[in-house]
Amino acid sequence: MKNRIGTRTAVHAVLLLFALIGTLPFLWALMTSLKTPAEAFSMPPVLLFKPTPGPYLQLLRDGLFGDYLLNSLVVTAWVTVISVVIGCFGAYALARFSGVGSMIILSASLVLYALPRVAILLPFYEGAQRTGLFDTKLLLIVVMVAVNQPFTLWIFESFFREVPQQLEQAAMIDGCTRLQAFRHVVLPILGPGLATTAIFSALFAYNEFLLPVILGGPDSATMPVMIATYAGSSDVRQWPLFAAAAVTVALPLILLVILCQKFIIRGLFSGAVKG
């Protein structure tokens, strides 16, 4: 009994240590965002200080901050919705009408997903320049959906395979079409899978940096691009502002994960159906 308690305590201590290591960068950025520039660059670091809301007020006064935030929210929302819709219908077809063709499609999508982003940027860049879509939110949405689609296909396909086909067959025997059976029978069961895929699609679109920085510009730049702009500044007075921007960007994601952690855990570990 004592050995079991000691082992459990040791495991909890190790997990707590890793949790502290993982949250330390965010806590440090939070502290920096509440300091003056002199305090932010003092050596040794100042741990006891009077918090100041100056960097956050400066962010609110910066008109570009609102534009970048709006771009991020618009792109994230559209990428999430389109990725989930296309991935849901596509994965359903691949799972229910499985065969050589579906395996080829899934394998090809996995290969494309494994390619480095740089390998696909040049064709998108050339096409955007020729079609006049460069520096538009539409271009970012289309490209991010294309990049994210293999992920949604694989996730949804694994969930659909766990939903018994007998449920749909019973619904169709009672008079439902396949689409009605899909809507009224399969989708309610697939709730955790839908939530999990939507959350990870939103995290991908919200945090993506390389695609917006290459394919975007002043009219379509997102929050990661703005933070990189602050971080690249040689003016030390910008560092608290940079930290405040990083904290502000991270807070919606932290809130989203906290509110939806139940769906994430169920979706990742228990699947769509409890067996």
Secondary structure, 3 states (H helix, E strand, C coil): CHHHHHHHHHHHHHHHHHHHHHHHHHHHHHHHHCCCHHHHCCCCCCCCCCCCCHHHHHHHHCHHHHHHHHHHHHHHHHHHHHHHHHHHHHHHHHHHCCCHHHHHHHHHHHHHHHCCHHHHHHHHHHHHHHHCCCCCHHHHHHHHHHHHHHHHHHHHHHHHHHCCHHHHHHHHHCCCCHHHHHHHHHHHHCHHHHHHHHHHHHHHHHHCCHHHHHHCCCCCCCHHHHHHHHHCCCCHHHHHHHHHHHHHHHHHHHHHHHHHHHHHHHHHHHCCCCC
